[in-house]
Each structure stands twice: as structure tokens, then as C-alpha cells.
Amino acid sequence: MAYPEIEYYDDDDEGGIIDPVKLLTICFALGIWLVWQRYHSIINRAIFFKLAPPRQIKDTWTAQKLPQPSLEAHLNIDGLLPNFPLPDRKYITAYDPATAYHLDTILADSPEEITRKIALAHEAQSKWAATSFDDRRRVMRSLKKWLVDNQETCAKVACRDTGKTMLDAALGEIITTCSKLDWLINHGERALSPESRYNNLIMFYKSSSVHYEPLGVVAAITSWNYPLHNAWSPIIAGLFAGNSVVLKCSEHVIWSTSWFVQAIREALKACGHDEELVQLVCCYPEDAEALTKNPFVRHITFIGSERVGRIVAQAATEYLTPVTLELGGKDPAIILPSTDLEKWISLLMRGVYQNSGQNCIGIERILVHESQYEDLFRMFSERADKLRPGHSLKSPGDGVAPVADVGAMVSGERFPGLELAVIDATRQDAILSVGGEPWKHPYLEQGTYFKPTVLGDVNPDADVAQHELFAPIAVIIKYDTVDQAVEIANGTRYGLGASVFGPVRDDCIKVAKRLQCGMVAVNDFGVFYLSQDLPFGGTKYSGYGRFGGPEGLRALTNIKAIVVDRWGWAIQTSIPAVLDYPVRSVTQSWDFISGLVGFLYADAWGTRIDALMKLVKASGRANVSNELIMTGMNCDPILSKIFIYRTFIKVADDR
């Protein structure tokens, strides 16, 4: 009797039923991973905090208009000082340069008060230095969330104190600061984590690493052109590196900077840390040495003029305090022949007139080939003439929100010098097509506006082409050859940034490499700062040192090298008898060292063998296992023979 064949299936075969134990294991592991991710997300998420917006940015706010606005207007105008001013103390009058509205009169710090604030920062830093990168990232996330949620308020505060437009505040204050926070959150730990370093042959048995440790108290002295970013940038970098930070802002922006710094203090407090980690100093220049000559301050970042930068650097020598200097520039934009001007004119306009020209990496000189000069000069003149100066914040008497392309300058003190520079350029055959003088607002008569200006066919040696203007003035220079353009671009005392525009990228890069500066954007303007993974800084009279990127973050640390034994149980450094004190024989000890150098570093393997024989002879014994290798390391004889054998093989391979 025949029986049908019965096929049997093995559950473990391909296409069979999944083992329930495996399935449960996978689900269990996935569950653990999800729980861990959730826990990690909770402990690192941003902490919400509040900070009331200042009343001075509200549409309904109004104030006294200062007939002659200045930092010391309170000395000449009644009613600006507090009811009971402190005797023998200095005050600073804060005002809106676009409207001349009085914002506040603020007590300046005395040298004693500055010293006290530095001591508070020093005391708070020791605990903060022990925090983890997760703790620091949480503060950064909290600040970034707050900034994004309150970007309009922050922009209005910056506008009120500097007279800039809302668009300029968004581009120069908000985006750049968010970019820096984002970089610190995503890459700050990588930049500050210990790094392994390579060893040479003589150090093969050692392990070397570099550690980036907090310095303590670091200081920043910043300019007035970007009060939010110039305050937050050095503070958040210093905090992430484990330091406490003392910021001295410009007297021109103490009103806005106080509010911006208070936001960081609120974030620290909300995250469970000491708000005294961050201190704001406000004083006149004559009292600044209380900061620059303080022994607790271990690093200073300075952003400002060359003249003041020299004073700061000299004062810092009192305690050999390291200084990073960013002193402005005279950034050129080189337009190579056959460039599509229509394509890049908007970018060039933004590079010149953004923030009313008060931009350290703004385009201060435009170098164009003579074949395209007339077209570029016409395009600039037509567009600049249509720019509308004014302020961005609505006031009760405005009726509708004002529209402005170019805001006020922070002060009118430099207007006579700017007018004189323009006149001097025209005397050297430059063509003035637009502007060249202050602009009077129809009803904000005391607003400090300078009309957007265009100067063509400028002599490269004229003052407007040699000195930083920091104003809404386009300086257009003709060139004949690319070599001449490079020579003109490099022909000033400055070397901060530059731009190169052209139809062929490789040609632009070749020119970029010839420029004497710290940063170059090809077919763009200023984007090297938006990428916060890049170091920011210049050369020549534009300063030294870098902030931004890993280089800038590490500059705020003590860079420490640590060397340890790789196999301490087997090989350690010891002093061979021939070199031990008291030295038995000068000749023998010299032959030993000379032989060791030849054995390790000679070019030819034959020379190395001769040096080895010299080393053996100088050691005074046939068996050199304890005195031959690596200046007499205390190692096992077998390990020594293996090392000698591997060394000869390596040398032979190299040959």
C-alpha cells in the first residue's frame, strides 16, 4: 500500500514563522530605546521663561525729544536724571537715534562696581565649570526657543536703540544669533571634546590627547552696531566653554543690551543655574581699565575700532591676558570681467547699505573692470537714489507704520568727517551721483540719517578708499587688469573680509586665494559669518585671533596636552644607567644619545643599523634590552627584541 509523501516544514527555514522569542526581544529592545530617547528628550528640551518687553517699543509709547541728543544730554537738559541722582557718579543718556526720543538715563558702573561684578562672575564659575555639555545645551536650546518666539520684540528693541530698520535687525541680529546657537547645540561638544593626537616613533608607547578646559572669567567688549548679536555671541560661546562672562557693551546701546543680557540671566535661572554667571558692565572709556586690568579676567574679546583695540590690548598686558581683536575692515568686492551685473546688483546693494553701512564686513569698496564700470555706476546711482531713509517703529503721531529702506546711524558725531571725505574724493576727480550729506527727516529733525551715497571713479589712494567709512557710501573703483584689482584690494591697512564675483568659479577662487584677508565669499557677501562653523577674524590692522567656529570656541579655553602610558603594565619610561645622575662618562652618554637619534631618525636603513651598533656599544653591554629602546625604557627583553625587529621591517618597507 502506497502512502502519500508528507512534507515537513521547519519554522526556522526562510519564509517560515518568526520565532516569538526573537520578536519579543526586538520589541523589548525597541521599547527600551524609545524610553531612553523620550527620557533624553525630556531632560534636554528647552525650558520656557518669560521676560516682559520694554514699554518703549509699544506703538502708544512717546517720550521727550532731545533737542541735541548725546550720551551726556542729562548734563544739559533738566528732567533726564533720576529724582535722587547718586553724588559723584556718572550717568548715560540712552536715546533713539532715529527719533531722538529719550529712552532712559542709566547709572554708569564705577571701577568699584565693575570689580564687584567680576568677583560675582568668578564665584559663580566654579560650579558652572563642572556642568555637562547636556546642561549647557539645555540653556542654549532655551535661549534659541525664546529668541525665535520673541524675534519681533527683539528686533524692535534693537531698532529702538540703534535706529536700524526691522529688516536689518532680522538679518543682522536674529538670523545670525540663531545660527550661532544652533551651531553650539549641534557641534559645540565636538569642538571641545578631548582629541587624540598622533605620536612619533620615540613615543610609540605613549597615548597623547588634548583637552579644552574652562578658563574662568572671560570678558567681551563689543560695539554698538548689532546690540543683540554682539552681546549674545560672546556670552553664549563663553558659557558653552564652561566660563562665566563679563560683557562691556558700548555706551550707545546700554538700554537694549541690558534687556538682551537679562534674557540670558533669566534662562540660566530657569534652567537651575546661577544667573551671576553673566554680568553686564556699562561705563565710560576712562573707567574700562577696571575690566581690562583685572586679574580674574582670563580672556578678552574686543570688537571695535583700531584705536580703542590698541588701548585694550596694551591694558591686557598687565596680567598677560589673551585678547582677540576684531577691528573692522575695508572689505573689497572684486567684480571680474564679463560678470552679469544684473544678477548681482541686489546683493551688492545689500552689502553696501545694510544697517546703514555700519557693518564690519560690509562692502566698503567695489572694484569693477573698466569695460563694465559705466553700467555698474548707473545701476547703483539709480537704485540708491530710490532708497528711503527713515525709522521702522510706529509712534503715536505717525498715523501709519513708516516704511524705510535705510535706517538712522547710531550717532551724528561722524557726519562732518564723512562729508569731508566725500568732498576730498570729488577733488580727486571722483564722481558724486547721489547723497554725500546728512538727510533731514520731515518731522524727526534730530534723527541721525545720512543719505545713501554713490561715489564713482574713485582714486584708490583717496581717504574714502583707504579708511573704513562705516556708513551708507558706495565707493566704486575702476581697474584695468585682474592683477591690478588684486593689488588695489590688498592696498589698504585692513584685511578682514572680501567678496569676488565672476562667471567662472575657479577664476574667482584663484583671486580669493590672492587676497590678504581672513575671509572671502565667492559670488556672495558676508555668508562666511552666517556659517558659524567657520572662524571669524582678519589680518593686518583688522586684528588678530578668531571667534566663531571651533577655533573661536577653543580660544575661550585652556588648551591642555596630557600624555599617559599606553601599556603601563609593560613599558614605562626609565632613565638608563649611562644617562643617570651622576653621569658616569660624558663620551659614553653622548654616543648613546647620538646613536639613539641616528637609529630613530636617519634616512637610510644602513645608517640606522650603524647608529644601532653605536648605541649598543655605548650602553656597555651586549644585552641592551633594558637600555636600548626609547632612552632606556623598563621593558621585557622579548618586547624589546620584537620592537627592534618591527623597526627594521618598517625602515625596509619605507625604502
Beta strands, then each sheet from edge to edge (+ up, - down):
strand 1: 91-95
strand 2: 102-107
strand 3: 195-197
strand 4: 206-214
strand 5: 217-221
strand 6: 244-248
strand 7: 278-281
strand 8: 297-303
strand 9: 323-326
strand 10: 332-335
strand 11: 365-369
strand 12: 431-434
strand 13: 438-439
strand 14: 449-450
strand 15: 453-456
strand 16: 473-479
strand 17: 497-501
strand 18: 519-522
strand 19: 543-544
strand 20: 557-565
sheet 1: 1+ 2-
sheet 2: 3+ 4- 20+
sheet 3: 7+ 6+ 5+ 8+ 9+ 19-
sheet 4: 12+ 15- 16- 11- 10- 17- 18-
sheet 5: 13+ 14-
end
